[in-house]
């Protein structure tokens, strides 16, 4: 059996609308890379009402975000991670957390702004970004029409794009 590390994607179970306190965790680690979410973070901290030990790390630039792996590596088992960031920063922090040993169950992610979505062409093996609601697209690499499937491949880091010939599609 092959193990595929978790990947943050647009419909990932770790993405939440609002952080929730996990009372079964020893410590809560909040990493905020988005200043405009500071009110949301402060509200979450007040909801804890001093019941849990927590650490808040605010990262204001790309260099600090890249160094988040050092912070994540020194965490003990039983730590719940909360990530508040824009998409690209959240992916960087999420990936560092997985490499440090966190599981998807131990991570909640609050995305500020737009999420990104990718499709993987099974004809030419090219990965490309697509709009959030697109159901079909054209591969930028091989120019084939693709239907965007419902399945996300952790291995390929995108939804599977199935080639089809649009000339044979009948309207319903």
C-alpha positions in Angstrom: 0.0 0.0 0.0 1.3 3.5 -0.9 0.9 6.4 1.5 0.0 9.7 0.0 0.6 12.7 2.3 -2.4 14.9 2.8 -2.7 17.9 0.5 -4.7 21.1 1.0 -7.2 21.5 -1.8 -10.4 23.6 -2.3 -12.7 21.0 -0.7 -10.3 19.7 1.9 -11.9 18.6 5.2 -9.4 20.8 7.1 -10.9 24.0 5.6 -13.4 25.6 8.0 -15.6 28.7 8.1 -14.8 29.2 11.8 -12.3 27.7 14.2 -13.7 25.4 16.9 -12.0 24.5 20.1 -10.8 20.9 20.4 -11.1 20.0 24.1 -9.4 16.7 23.6 -6.1 18.4 22.6 -3.3 19.3 25.0 -2.3 22.6 23.4 -3.7 24.8 20.6 -1.2 26.4 18.2 -2.6 29.3 16.1 -0.6 30.5 13.1 -2.0 33.7 11.6 -0.5 35.0 8.3 -3.4 37.2 7.6 -3.7 40.5 9.5 -7.3 41.2 8.5 -8.4 38.1 10.3 -7.0 39.3 13.7 -10.5 40.0 15.0 -11.6 36.5 14.1 -8.5 35.1 15.9 -9.1 37.3 19.0 -12.8 36.1 19.1 -11.6 32.5 18.9 -9.1 33.0 21.8 -11.9 34.6 23.9 -14.1 31.6 23.2 -11.4 29.4 24.8 -12.0 31.3 28.0 -8.6 30.3 29.4 -9.5 26.6 29.3 -6.6 25.6 27.1 -3.0 26.4 26.7 -2.4 28.1 23.4 0.3 29.8 21.4 -0.4 32.5 18.9 2.2 33.1 16.2 1.5 36.0 13.8 3.6 35.9 10.6 3.8 39.1 8.6 6.1 38.3 5.8 7.1 35.4 3.5 10.4 34.7 5.3 8.5 34.1 8.6 6.0 31.8 6.8 8.9 29.8 5.3 10.3 29.4 8.8 7.1 28.0 10.2 8.5 24.5 9.9 10.8 25.2 12.8 7.8 26.2 15.0 5.9 23.1 13.9 8.8 20.7 14.3 9.1 21.6 18.0 5.4 20.9 18.9 4.5 17.9 21.1 1.9 15.3 20.3 -1.6 16.4 21.1 -1.2 19.9 19.6 -4.1 21.2 17.5 -3.1 23.5 14.7 -5.1 26.4 13.5 -4.0 28.2 10.3 -5.4 31.5 9.2 -3.9 32.7 5.9 -4.4 33.4 2.2 -4.4 30.3 0.0 -0.7 30.2 -1.0 0.5 30.9 2.5 -1.9 28.3 4.0 -0.6 25.7 1.6 3.0 26.4 2.7 2.1 26.2 6.4 -0.1 23.1 5.9 2.6 21.3 4.0 5.2 22.1 6.7 2.7 20.8 9.3 2.2 17.5 7.5 6.0 17.1 7.2 6.3 17.8 10.9 3.9 15.0 11.7 0.5 16.6 12.0 -2.5 14.7 10.7 -5.5 16.3 8.9 -7.5 15.7 12.0 -5.1 18.0 14.0 -5.4 20.9 11.5 -8.1 23.5 10.9 -7.6 26.0 8.1 -9.3 29.3 7.7 -8.7 30.7 4.2 -8.8 34.4 3.6 -9.8 35.3 0.1 -10.2 32.9 -2.9 -9.3 29.2 -2.8 -7.3 27.7 -5.8 -8.3 24.6 -7.7 -6.2 22.5 -10.0 -6.9 19.9 -12.7 -4.5 17.1 -13.8 -4.7 16.1 -17.5 -4.4 12.3 -17.7 -3.3 12.6 -21.4 -0.2 14.7 -21.1 0.2 14.7 -17.2 0.0 18.5 -17.0 -1.3 20.3 -13.9 -3.1 23.6 -14.4 -5.3 25.9 -12.4 -9.0 26.2 -13.2 -11.9 28.4 -12.0 -13.7 27.2 -8.9 -17.0 26.1 -10.6 -15.7 24.9 -14.0 -16.8 21.4 -15.0 -14.7 21.2 -18.2 -11.7 23.0 -19.6 -9.0 22.8 -22.3 -5.6 21.6 -21.3 -3.1 24.5 -21.8 -0.4 22.0 -22.6 -1.9 19.5 -25.1 -5.0 21.5 -26.1 -7.4 18.6 -25.4 -10.9 19.2 -24.0 -11.2 17.7 -20.5 -14.1 17.0 -18.2 -13.1 17.8 -14.6 -13.9 14.8 -12.5 -15.2 14.9 -8.9 -12.1 13.0 -7.6 -9.1 14.8 -6.2 -5.8 13.0 -6.6 -3.4 13.5 -3.6 -0.7 12.0 -5.7 -1.2 14.4 -8.6 -2.4 17.4 -6.5 -5.4 18.1 -8.6 -8.8 16.9 -9.8 -8.6 14.3 -12.6 -9.3 15.8 -16.0 -10.8 13.2 -18.4 -10.2 13.9 -22.1 -13.3 13.9 -24.4 -14.2 15.0 -27.9 -16.7 17.9 -27.7 -18.0 17.1 -31.2 -19.6 13.9 -29.8 -21.4 15.6 -26.9 -25.1 15.9 -27.4 -27.1 18.6 -25.7 -29.9 17.5 -23.4 
